Amino acid sequence: MRTVRDIQINVRRMQLSWLVSLVFAFAMIAWNITMQLKLNDVGIKEDKVDNKWENMHTAIKSLQEQAVVHSRLRRAVKSPPIQGKPGATTYTRWGRSKCPNTSHTERVYEGIVGGEWFDHTGGASNYLCMPRHPQWNKYGTGGKQAYLYGTEFKEINTLVGHANAETLESHDVLCAVCHVDFRATMMMIPARRECYRGWTKEYEGYLFANRYNAKGRTEYICVDHDPESDPKGYEVKNGAHLYKVTSKCGSLPCPNYVSSRELTCVVCTK
């Protein structure tokens, strides 16, 4: 993406090139006038003189075109085009209603986590951050369709827990969608608490998913290590479930992994 400084440098180069071309054009005009006088003296054919004048007019036309480009560049420097911030991405912070205090990060909206009923064999497998104030279009009255439920923490212990929650068992799960400027890529790294070199850490947490023996399968998501409870949502209503994910040795190599240990995660941007 071109910056104002890049445009200014190009303008200076164009100015120098334009001045050199202008000097060259004037030199050609003087040379052609001199040649015309000499040709008149020695009686050289008139068509050769016409060719010289045609070349001179071509050079002048080229100068005029360069002058137009020069004028446009000057206007561009005075009024640079409005451009978006280079590089941007969004991500969901699962388990919290606010975004991290990292640079150039702002919250788009906060909401509650939605998903498929934990024991359904069909339906979707991903979790969604649902806004608190939905907007409806045309709608029916039910029938055999796909469904979306709220999401509750299950079998969660003191490894996680925000200051406003004595326990998170069966609490509805909060979320926030965050927008980041100047960093165009986001990734979640499982089994890590820190990002690799060159990446910005947005937040760390633990891997969560549906229970291993439930009928419904879900994706793995990174829930903040310090999740907060929703004061409006403490009631066992079921719906989608979130359990901490633990490692199991076998095809997963141990070491360095340890069986039955809760897996961490980190969300990074760059």
BELQUI-V388314 format. One line per field, one symbol per residue. ss: DSSP state (H for helix, E for strand, - for the rest). A space follows every 50 residues. Layout:
ss=???
This chain:
ss=---HHHHHHHHHHHHHHHHHHHHHHHHHHHHHHHHHHHHHHH---HHHHH HHHHHHHHHHHHHHHHHHHHHHHHHHHH---------EEEEEEE------ ----EEEEEEEEEEE------------EEEE-----------------EE EEE-----------------EEEEEEEEEEE----EEEEE---------E EEEEEEEEE-----------EEEE----EEEEEE-----EEEEE-E---- -----------E-EEEEEE-
